[in-house]
Amino acid sequence: MKILHTADWHLGKKLDRFSRLEEQILVLEEIIEIADEKDVDLVLIVGDLFDNFNPGVEAIELFYKTLKRLTSNGRRPVIAISGNHDSPYLIDSPDPLARECGIILIGHPNAKVQPMELEHFKITNSTEGFFEIQLKNQNFPVRILHTPYASEVRLKEYFGENKEAELNRVLAENWAENAENFCDEKGVNLLMAHLYMNKKGAAILEEPEGEKPIKIGNADLIFSESIPPQIQYTALGHLHAFNNIGTPEKPVVYSSSPLCYSFSEAGQTKSVSIIDAEPNQNVTFEKVLLKTGKSLHRKSFDSVEKTVEWLSENPNCLVEITLESETFLKAEERKQIYNAHGGIVHLIPKVKNQEFNENNLSEINLGQELLPLFKDYFKSKNAGQDANEDLIKLFQEISN
């Protein structure tokens, strides 16, 4: 069978003032096309479905319409779990109706999916944190261990009140019990989880900028060694860059977000994973690169001319610019830069040679006239740089 793994859609996401909704519509269309072209049997969407607990109407509508199309009119099960950006209650709420369309939504950790039977598949077994699904066109079942984002509060609610229990141990024990009871070699065995996972002893994987952190020290770090040996493929969500922290034989994969959502992701190529799986065999998987969406760039320049030249040559992107110059940017220079490009998210001026001893202006004569006082104050707060003419004129207009 073939399985499509995607995660971290962050529907409704903005990058500063720039909405990403139009790009999200296009990239989700691309994912639907990949699912159809690859003729996948099952779709896994591993958390951070929305960008916040209260997404807008357009984001919710896009989510439901996309999931319905991914099911291919109910022939292909779609399973989506919540992430740390999602309200578990919002994800759970449409489940009774969604299941009738072949969509299984899981908002809370340790949830029990209700058994059901549709034309093309049925859920044959279910317990807390686990269910088994049988597709009518397959002669073997698929077993899924599922862990939506598990905060400390939710773990206490669903896994007990043992305050001393470490997250790593609690999840490992829960997974091991379900795998031992239900995941034999006669079916395909999968784990899907939205959390921070890494190999024990490996370099720390960085969470993307703007992402709500779920790793604080090592308290919330889940080790891939906790995954039961019966699991053939682990589908992860949360980190936005593709990474297989498992082995070629037993992949443990962050599939990547569908778009670059912060400038820490600048230059990344986004993808979905397509898995080929059968019982009692090593899975194989491939990255299918996504082509849709604006690229993100972090660029540094030392002149306005070079900045404008690059912007004119790269119109279809979002960019963060650091401009290093001898003095602060003038109003006409800022205007010239912004007129050259419609996708400037941040313009960061940086003044050269900022060696300045703050003690030089630690004492300011408060008895002097207002304009000299402003000049001294500005200089003390900006590494010894003088206010330019535009700032002085603006201050004079305000003070007059």
Secondary structure, 3 states (H helix, E strand, C coil): CEEEEECCCCECCEECCEECHHHHHHHHHHHHHHHHHCCCCEEEEECCCECCCCCCHHHHHHHHHHHHHHCCCCCCCEEEECCCCCCHHHHHCCHHHHHHCCEEEECCCCCCCCCEECCCEEEEEEECCEEEEEECCCCCCEEEEEECCCCHHHHHHHHCCCCCCCHHHHHHHHHHHHHHHHCCCCCEEEEEEECCEECCCCCCCCCCCCCCCCCCCCCCCEEHHHCCCCCCEEEEECCCCCEECCCCCCCEEECCCCCCCCHHHCCCCCEEEEEECCCCCCCEEEEEECCCCCEEEEEEECCHHHHHHHHHHCCCEEEEEEEEECCCCCHHHHHHHHHCCCCEEEEEEEECCCCCCHHHHCCCCCCCCHHHHHHHHHHHHCCCCCCCHHHHHHHHHHHC
